[in-house]
Amino acid sequence: MTIEECRKYLPDRWTEIIEQDPVLLDIFEEHEYDLEQEAVPPFLFQDLRGGELEHLRPIFALYGKPGLDMLQGLLEIDEASKDTAEIQLPNGQTGYAGYFFAHFSENDKQAAIDAARIYIKAINRIFVEEFEEDAPLDEDAQIEFLSGKEGRDFEEKVHQAWAHGDIGEDVPDVDMGEWCLDLPYRKGCEDIGLMSEALYHINCDYDLSYYLQWPMFETEQENPFQGYFDLWKMGLNIHFPERNRVVLVD
């Protein structure tokens, strides 16, 4: 594909910037997916990991402070996952991890507990103020950490329950995704929706995408995914198996 083909699906001001940057131009011209489905390469950010995300600054700067705030989140992800970017291949060569992820340090345990509490409060606030429902979580819930095989087994159990629709009645519903999808972008920021698939593919994580896009949404509310994002940067996944129980898995 060529940049001329991109012009059919990308804003003119994007293509002008892409044309002037050899790195971006190469990434977009190698984009082999159906442009009508995904105008932006799904693994755009992977192609720019390791300090190269600055190539996107001129595009995000088009949207003023909201755009630059979004870029800052991406830079923090790149920094948090810099030690996990490279992987050793069986043939002895160096490759790159398909997704961004971080490693947990025991030194961050108290910070993780604090972040989990912040996230719990944010979830409850949204459910009470936006959904007009009862708060789904106990803000003094027990927080436990799982790692290694124990953590993997727990997450596999959660995945299987979700895949088979066998989620217990006691498991609180804390999904804010549908609400986020209905939030409009700020006037003039609508183009950023073209990056939705690439944002999801950072780690196959919609909540991470919502966190990053939050400055672009037409809302003055505090970002409810801040605690979630802080946990992600520490290498932790958060689960709510019960109203009064929180599990953090590294």
Backbone torsions as a table, in degrees:
resi	resn	phi	psi	omega
1	MET	NA	158.2	-179.4
2	THR	-121.6	166.1	178.7
3	ILE	-63.8	-25.6	176.9
4	GLU	-62.5	-38.7	177.1
5	GLU	-67.8	-35.9	178.5
6	CYS	-59.4	-33.8	-176.3
7	ARG	-57.9	-24.9	-179.6
8	LYS	-70.4	-22.8	-170.5
9	TYR	-124.1	-12.4	-179.4
10	LEU	-111.2	151.6	175.7
11	PRO	-60.4	144.0	-179.4
12	ASP	-56.1	-39.0	-177.2
13	ARG	-69.6	-23.8	172.2
14	TRP	-70.8	-48.9	-175.1
15	THR	-64.9	-30.8	177.0
16	GLU	-63.2	-40.6	178.8
17	ILE	-70.7	-43.3	-179.1
18	ILE	-61.0	-42.3	-179.2
19	GLU	-61.1	-30.0	-176.5
20	GLN	-88.7	-4.9	-178.6
21	ASP	-119.3	108.6	-177.3
22	PRO	-57.2	-33.5	-179.5
23	VAL	-67.4	-49.9	178.6
24	LEU	-65.4	-40.0	-178.8
25	LEU	-60.5	-41.7	179.9
26	ASP	-65.5	-41.4	-179.3
27	ILE	-63.8	-46.4	-177.0
28	PHE	-72.3	-33.4	-179.6
29	GLU	-74.0	-20.4	177.6
30	GLU	-91.3	-0.2	-179.2
31	HIS	-66.5	111.3	-173.6
32	GLU	-98.8	-0.8	-178.0
33	TYR	-77.4	166.9	178.4
34	ASP	-66.4	112.9	-177.0
35	LEU	-61.5	-29.1	-179.8
36	GLU	-69.3	-21.8	178.4
37	GLN	-93.7	-45.0	-177.7
38	GLU	-136.1	101.9	-179.7
39	ALA	-71.8	-25.9	-179.9
40	VAL	-107.1	134.2	178.8
41	PRO	-54.6	128.9	-178.3
42	PRO	-58.1	-27.6	-179.7
43	PHE	-109.8	35.1	179.3
44	LEU	-54.4	-46.9	-175.0
45	PHE	-70.9	-32.9	175.3
46	GLN	-62.0	-37.9	-179.8
47	ASP	-67.7	-15.4	-176.9
48	LEU	-116.6	12.1	-178.8
49	ARG	-69.2	165.1	179.0
50	GLY	81.2	34.1	176.2
51	GLY	94.4	0.5	-176.8
52	GLU	-93.0	-1.8	-178.8
53	LEU	-64.4	-17.6	178.1
54	GLU	-60.2	-20.4	177.1
55	HIS	-61.6	-22.2	-179.1
56	LEU	-88.4	-6.6	-176.2
57	ARG	-55.0	-44.8	-179.5
58	PRO	-60.4	-32.8	178.2
59	ILE	-71.2	-47.2	179.8
60	PHE	-66.5	-31.2	179.8
61	ALA	-64.7	-20.6	177.1
62	LEU	-60.8	-22.3	-175.1
63	TYR	-105.4	16.0	176.0
64	GLY	65.9	-148.4	-176.2
65	LYS	-59.5	-42.6	178.2
66	PRO	-56.6	-41.4	179.7
67	GLY	-66.8	-42.2	-179.4
68	LEU	-70.1	-31.7	174.6
69	ASP	-64.9	-39.2	178.1
70	MET	-64.8	-42.7	177.3
71	LEU	-62.0	-38.7	179.5
72	GLN	-59.5	-40.0	176.7
73	GLY	-61.5	-41.8	178.1
74	LEU	-64.1	-40.0	178.4
75	LEU	-64.2	-37.5	178.5
76	GLU	-66.8	-37.0	176.5
77	ILE	-63.8	-44.8	180.0
78	ASP	-61.3	-41.9	179.8
79	GLU	-67.1	-43.7	-177.8
80	ALA	-65.5	-27.2	-175.8
81	SER	-107.1	13.6	-176.1
82	LYS	-64.1	-30.8	-178.8
83	ASP	-79.4	-9.0	-179.2
84	THR	-113.7	4.3	-175.0
85	ALA	-68.5	-42.2	-176.6
86	GLU	-93.2	141.6	177.2
87	ILE	-131.2	148.9	178.3
88	GLN	-89.5	122.0	179.8
89	LEU	-83.0	156.8	-179.5
90	PRO	-54.2	-29.4	-179.0
91	ASN	-84.0	7.0	178.2
92	GLY	88.9	-8.6	179.5
93	GLN	-83.1	164.5	179.9
94	THR	-97.4	131.3	175.8
95	GLY	-121.1	-173.4	-179.6
96	TYR	-125.4	139.3	-179.8
97	ALA	-60.7	141.8	-178.4
98	GLY	-67.6	-27.9	-178.2
99	TYR	-130.5	161.9	177.1
100	PHE	-83.0	136.2	172.6
101	PHE	-158.6	158.1	-178.1
102	ALA	-120.6	165.3	177.0
103	HIS	-105.4	143.3	179.8
104	PHE	-85.7	142.1	174.4
105	SER	-117.8	135.9	178.3
106	GLU	-58.3	-23.7	178.6
107	ASN	-64.9	-18.4	-178.0
108	ASP	-97.0	11.3	-172.3
109	LYS	-61.2	-46.5	-179.8
110	GLN	-67.5	-38.3	177.6
111	ALA	-62.8	-35.3	178.6
112	ALA	-67.5	-41.4	177.6
113	ILE	-61.8	-43.7	179.2
114	ASP	-62.4	-42.5	179.8
115	ALA	-65.4	-38.8	178.5
116	ALA	-63.1	-41.4	178.7
117	ARG	-63.0	-41.2	178.9
118	ILE	-62.0	-42.7	-178.9
119	TYR	-66.9	-41.1	178.2
120	ILE	-59.0	-46.9	-179.6
121	LYS	-62.8	-38.1	179.8
122	ALA	-66.3	-42.2	177.8
123	ILE	-60.7	-47.9	-179.7
124	ASN	-60.8	-39.8	-179.9
125	ARG	-62.0	-43.9	-179.5
126	ILE	-64.4	-43.0	-178.9
127	PHE	-65.7	-37.8	-178.8
128	VAL	-76.5	-48.8	-172.8
129	GLU	-82.2	-36.2	-175.9
130	GLU	-96.2	-44.0	-176.4
131	PHE	-91.6	-12.1	-178.0
132	GLU	55.0	45.3	176.9
133	GLU	-121.3	170.4	176.1
134	ASP	-69.0	150.0	175.9
135	ALA	-61.3	127.6	-175.3
136	PRO	-80.7	-14.8	-172.7
137	LEU	-124.5	149.9	174.3
138	ASP	-84.3	120.2	-176.7
139	GLU	-72.1	-9.9	174.3
140	ASP	-108.3	24.5	-176.2
141	ALA	-60.2	153.1	175.1
142	GLN	-69.1	134.4	178.8
143	ILE	-115.9	124.1	179.5
144	GLU	-124.9	153.9	-179.7
145	PHE	-111.5	134.9	175.4
146	LEU	-126.1	143.1	179.7
147	SER	-144.1	172.8	177.2
148	GLY	58.6	-143.7	-177.5
149	LYS	-62.3	-37.0	179.9
150	GLU	-61.2	-42.8	178.9
151	GLY	-67.6	-42.3	179.4
152	ARG	-63.9	-41.2	179.2
153	ASP	-63.8	-40.4	179.6
154	PHE	-63.1	-46.4	-178.4
155	GLU	-67.9	-32.7	176.4
156	GLU	-66.7	-39.3	177.5
157	LYS	-62.9	-42.2	177.9
158	VAL	-63.3	-44.3	-179.2
159	HIS	-62.6	-44.7	-179.0
160	GLN	-64.3	-39.8	178.7
161	ALA	-62.8	-41.7	179.3
162	TRP	-67.9	-44.0	-176.9
163	ALA	-64.0	-32.5	-177.8
164	HIS	-100.3	9.1	178.9
165	GLY	62.3	31.9	-175.2
166	ASP	-110.2	39.9	179.5
167	ILE	-79.3	125.8	-176.7
168	GLY	-63.5	155.2	-179.3
169	GLU	-65.8	-22.6	-178.8
170	ASP	-82.2	-10.3	179.7
171	VAL	-78.6	117.8	-176.8
172	PRO	-68.9	143.6	176.9
173	ASP	-88.0	110.3	-178.1
174	VAL	-118.2	18.9	-176.8
175	ASP	-73.5	121.9	177.6
176	MET	-110.0	7.8	-174.3
177	GLY	-60.4	-47.5	-177.5
178	GLU	-62.1	-38.2	177.8
179	TRP	-64.2	-42.9	-180.0
180	CYS	-63.7	-37.8	-179.7
181	LEU	-62.9	-25.5	-178.9
182	ASP	-88.8	-7.0	179.5
183	LEU	-73.5	128.9	179.0
184	PRO	-77.6	154.9	173.9
185	TYR	-77.9	156.2	173.6
186	ARG	-60.9	150.9	179.5
187	LYS	-57.1	127.8	-179.5
188	GLY	90.2	-6.6	-178.3
189	CYS	-106.7	6.4	-173.4
190	GLU	-60.6	-30.0	-176.8
191	ASP	-60.0	-25.0	-175.0
192	ILE	-63.8	-18.8	176.5
193	GLY	-60.3	-20.6	177.5
194	LEU	-65.1	-19.1	-179.5
195	MET	-92.4	2.6	-173.2
196	SER	-54.3	-45.4	-177.8
197	GLU	-67.7	-39.9	177.7
198	ALA	-64.5	-37.6	177.8
199	LEU	-66.1	-41.6	177.5
200	TYR	-61.7	-39.5	-175.5
201	HIS	-76.2	0.1	173.4
202	ILE	-56.1	-43.0	175.8
203	ASN	-156.1	32.1	-176.8
204	CYS	50.1	54.2	-169.4
205	ASP	-141.3	107.3	179.4
206	TYR	-68.2	-38.0	-177.7
207	ASP	-64.5	-36.2	175.6
208	LEU	-63.7	-40.1	177.8
209	SER	-63.6	-42.6	179.8
210	TYR	-63.7	-39.2	178.2
211	TYR	-58.7	-49.3	-176.5
212	LEU	-64.2	-38.3	-177.4
213	GLN	-80.4	-12.7	-173.0
214	TRP	-50.6	-43.7	179.5
215	PRO	-61.2	-20.9	-177.7
216	MET	-88.5	-11.9	-179.9
217	PHE	-79.2	150.2	179.1
218	GLU	-79.6	78.8	179.6
219	THR	-158.5	147.7	175.9
220	GLU	-103.9	5.0	179.5
221	GLN	-69.2	150.3	173.7
222	GLU	-62.9	147.6	-179.4
223	ASN	-64.7	111.9	-177.1
224	PRO	-71.5	-10.9	-178.6
225	PHE	-97.4	11.2	-178.3
226	GLN	-60.6	-47.4	179.6
227	GLY	-62.7	-39.1	177.9
228	TYR	-60.7	-44.9	-179.2
229	PHE	-63.4	-42.6	179.7
230	ASP	-62.6	-39.4	177.1
231	LEU	-65.2	-42.1	179.7
232	TRP	-58.9	-43.8	-179.5
233	LYS	-64.9	-22.6	176.8
234	MET	-87.7	-0.6	179.2
235	GLY	84.6	27.4	-175.3
236	LEU	-121.5	140.7	169.4
237	ASN	-102.6	143.2	-178.7
238	ILE	-113.7	138.2	-179.9
239	HIS	-134.2	151.0	179.6
240	PHE	-124.5	77.5	-178.3
241	PRO	-68.9	-22.3	177.6
242	GLU	-146.1	162.5	-178.9
243	ARG	-57.3	-38.2	-175.5
244	ASN	-109.7	25.4	179.5
245	ARG	-140.0	128.2	179.6
246	VAL	-121.3	134.0	178.9
247	VAL	-120.3	125.1	176.8
248	LEU	-108.1	123.5	-175.6
249	VAL	-117.5	129.9	176.5
250	ASP	-101.7	NA	NA
